[in-house]
Amino acid sequence: MSGEAQLEALLQIINTSARQAIAEYKKGGNDAPTINSTEFHPIDFATDTVALKKAVRLLEGACQQLCASLAPPQHTVINFAQSYDWACTGVVLRTKVADALQKYPKGLHVSELSQMVGLEKGKLSRVLRVLASKGCFTEVETDVFANNRLSLITLTSSNPGCLARIHAQDVSQGAEVLYETMTEPDYASSYEPDKAPLIYALKKKGLKGSFFDWMKEDAERRENYHRAMIGLGDIMGSLSVLHHYPWNEVKTVCDVGASIGTFSIPLAKMYPHLKITDQDLPEVLVQAKDVWTKDAPQALQSSQVEFIALNFFEESPVKGKDAYYLRNIIHDWPDAEAAIILRNVRKAMEPHSRLLIHDYVLTPASRKPTADYMGADVAPEPMLPNFGAGNSRMYQQDLNMWFIHNAKERTLDDSISLGSAAGLRLEKVYDLAESAVLEFKLA
Ligand SMILES: C[S@@+](CC[C@H](N)C(=O)[O-])C[C@H]1O[C@@H](n2cnc3c(N)ncnc32)[C@H](O)[C@@H]1O
């Protein structure tokens, strides 16, 4: 394809995928959102977002590829290095700017807003303008800001906002020392969880141990983290698995590392025939029982769910369940630890059991033969086969896992090798347009 033909093909993908996304928003008689929308759209928190996400993955990937092709290269690369959106987002999250604006739908001047949130008005205005220029908050007139559909994500009531706060406040400390941890001898070649970049940074502040030890220290931090896990599910659209996995074929499910029921509460509600076992560390199950009591009391009354404490490095989950579901678990751990978890789950499995690993699946940015993708989606030419920026969150999440845990997101080949070393065979890939479910059986 000539250069111009490639650019034309990208324009075509942008046009078609944007129209597909608009059609998804308009289903059910609603209008599609714009940058000025001030409320969430009903689809924003729908559980099945696969069709919309497939369209947006093409749209974001093709738009960035077109811009990176046509913009001066120095312009694009400086954009990588000087994106301080995370720092500005951190400021509005920590000072609860969106909460303060809730009573002022027509907007509030920074001179009043700054008093409410305790920040100097000139600086606050500059932070808000950075975000408003990318569609988060509206600058209704000079220095008057109002909430919009994107800024609502930064409300204290928002679970994705809890995750954004972890990134802006905590993970960024790891990012800051990335170079040091890649060059200092003790850290450079290590994949131990306590040699992660964030832990390097926190050790200087007195932390001993790993990220989860740090989490144990503080109840508020723990609560924010578990709400962030619900937010991560919303961001990844992982509840699509409720619609795209054959749950009617199984009767018993063990949610390994279940957190506060982020996945298994909606699962219990949608599939009342399932018997669910939630397993996690004992202190997490205390918080989990409170959440189930509030959100799904009928599941407790009918004994649809049971809670069994588990340390997945030291013991196996309950035996003989039809499905062992591990969402955002394996990516928390380097290979050695991930292998122990999988071996312990394998010991609990019987021939009818399946192990479901629900994480991101990374693909190289170079094209492979279609069969090698085992059913995972591949972007059309001339796009990068891994959808480029359309999948940017999974590559960023790979870095997050590195910064926090010295762990990683894995490619299909990585997961196949990890499973096979634990006596498991990959049977099927369910591509949910951002995350994927890998179904393993006993080898
Ligand atoms: C990233 S969260 C994922 C939670 C949940 N599966 C989800 O998708 O929302 C990781 C979970 O692993 C749990 N965990 C960490 N170490 C553990 C261990 N040694 N044994 C059992 N669970 C553990 C954490 O408490 C946390 O709930």
The ligand as an SDF file (V2000), in Angstrom:
LIG
                    3D

 27 29  0  0  0  0  0  0  0  0999 V2000
   -5.9420   -6.9740   41.8080 C   0  0  0  0  0  0  0  0  0  0  0  0
   -6.9690   -7.6080   43.0590 S   0  0  0  0  0  0  0  0  0  0  0  0
   -8.1960   -8.4400   42.0880 C   0  0  0  0  0  0  0  0  0  0  0  0
   -9.4410   -8.6730   42.8420 C   0  0  0  0  0  0  0  0  0  0  0  0
  -10.6190   -9.2770   42.0570 C   0  0  0  0  0  0  0  0  0  0  0  0
  -10.3320  -10.5800   41.5030 N   0  0  0  0  0  0  0  0  0  0  0  0
  -11.0670   -8.3350   40.9800 C   0  0  0  0  0  0  0  0  0  0  0  0
  -10.8810   -8.6160   39.8000 O   0  0  0  0  0  0  0  0  0  0  0  0
  -11.6170   -7.2890   41.3250 O   0  0  0  0  0  0  0  0  0  0  0  0
   -5.9830   -8.8940   43.7350 C   0  0  0  0  0  0  0  0  0  0  0  0
   -6.6250   -9.6620   44.8680 C   0  0  0  0  0  0  0  0  0  0  0  0
   -5.7190  -10.7070   45.3030 O   0  0  0  0  0  0  0  0  0  0  0  0
   -5.8080  -10.7930   46.7170 C   0  0  0  0  0  0  0  0  0  0  0  0
   -4.5980  -11.4220   47.2530 N   0  0  0  0  0  0  0  0  0  0  0  0
   -3.3520  -10.8810   47.3490 C   0  0  0  0  0  0  0  0  0  0  0  0
   -2.5100  -11.7680   47.9120 N   0  0  0  0  0  0  0  0  0  0  0  0
   -3.2220  -12.8890   48.1820 C   0  0  0  0  0  0  0  0  0  0  0  0
   -2.8730  -14.1670   48.7380 C   0  0  0  0  0  0  0  0  0  0  0  0
   -1.6400  -14.4500   49.1460 N   0  0  0  0  0  0  0  0  0  0  0  0
   -3.8680  -15.0890   48.8510 N   0  0  0  0  0  0  0  0  0  0  0  0
   -5.1370  -14.8090   48.4320 C   0  0  0  0  0  0  0  0  0  0  0  0
   -5.5140  -13.6120   47.8860 N   0  0  0  0  0  0  0  0  0  0  0  0
   -4.5570  -12.6650   47.7580 C   0  0  0  0  0  0  0  0  0  0  0  0
   -5.9690   -9.3530   47.1370 C   0  0  0  0  0  0  0  0  0  0  0  0
   -6.4720   -9.2530   48.4510 O   0  0  0  0  0  0  0  0  0  0  0  0
   -6.9190   -8.8050   46.0750 C   0  0  0  0  0  0  0  0  0  0  0  0
   -8.2590   -8.9540   46.4360 O   0  0  0  0  0  0  0  0  0  0  0  0
  1  2  1  0
  2  3  1  0
  2 10  1  0
  3  4  1  0
  4  5  1  0
  5  6  1  0
  5  7  1  0
  7  8  2  0
  7  9  1  0
 10 11  1  0
 11 12  1  0
 11 26  1  0
 12 13  1  0
 13 14  1  0
 13 24  1  0
 14 15  1  0
 14 23  1  0
 15 16  2  0
 16 17  1  0
 17 18  1  0
 17 23  2  0
 18 19  1  0
 18 20  2  0
 20 21  1  0
 21 22  2  0
 22 23  1  0
 24 25  1  0
 24 26  1  0
 26 27  1  0
M  CHG  2   2   1   9  -1
M  END
$$$$
